[in-house]
Amino acid sequence: KGGKNRRRGKNEGEEKRELIFKEDGQEYAQVIRMLGNGRLEAMCFDGSKRLCHIRGKMRKKVWVAAGDIILVGLRDYQDAKADVILKYNPDEARNLKAYKEIPDTAKINEGAINDEDEGEEE
């Protein structure tokens, strides 16, 4: 019980894994900001901003931060919401860019993206 040793040997998924491309009903997105409660706001590369929900399998294991490239599953009954299926690490995101899967305008470098604010809040 207790101790920090229980976290030792995690991050097994960091090694080489096959690059997963989007299927129909899925979209690439970049995290704008974290909202807490397993939710985040993401800008999908099809041009719309969506409220995304981190799936239970990822919640405590895969840490998603602002600026990350993620794969979201779109909901056919709610267009404004989506579910985070997968998080790409920076190498995979660069590969996606090389394969022209995501546009070159996407900034992969760590940290939040500074979108030109359309003057919504504040």
FENSULSUL-V788583 format. One record per run of one state. SS is the DSSP state (H for helix, E for strand, - for the rest). FROM is the first residue (numbers start at 1). LEN is the number of residues. If there is no record, write none. Layout:
SS_FROM_LEN / SS_FROM_LEN
This chain:
-_1_4 / H_5_3 / -_8_4 / H_12_3 / -_15_11 / E_26_11 / -_37_2 / E_39_6 / -_45_4 / E_49_6 / -_55_14 / E_69_6 / -_75_6 / E_81_8 / -_89_1 / H_90_9 / -_99_24
